[in-house]
Amino acid sequence: MNIKYENEAAMFKALSDPNRLLILETLQNEERCACRLLEDLEISQSTLSHHMKILCEAGFVDANRQGKWMHYSLNQEGFSKAKSILELLENHFILT
């Protein structure tokens, strides 16, 4: 399969988990420290790390180490890319 489609599928797979959607919602207003995300979400540190790895690799979240903690923020480029993919698909179906 084309690597382009593999990467695009990974983006949308990242959005297919309720915990990851909650994380994205939590990050909407501000950058958050992993410690605060752990408190808000009531999940284990290893589970948070797993979800954040997927969201970062998909391009939706940026990570920034400050001391011993990671700080996370939304990456608008990732959302713009996902939106563009959906618009291309939508336009294809409208035109056919």
Secondary structure, DSSP 8 states (H G I E B T S, - for coil): --HHHHHHHHHHHHTT-HHHHHHHHHTSSS-EEHHHHHHHHT--HHHHHHHHHHHHHHTSEEEEEETTEEEEEE-HHHHHHHHHHHHHHHHHHHH-
